[in-house]
């Protein structure tokens, strides 16, 4: 599943994770730390929406 930042459009892909920021591939969005922020614009998880 993919999640998109509603502010800047950065996409989090659960299959790929975000290795550059210490998130292992296969990490589900709901399992990201509560303090996770968009690596591009810095908004929190509540600003992400499920990609169509």
Order of alpha helices (4+ residues) and beta strands (2+ residues): beta-beta-beta
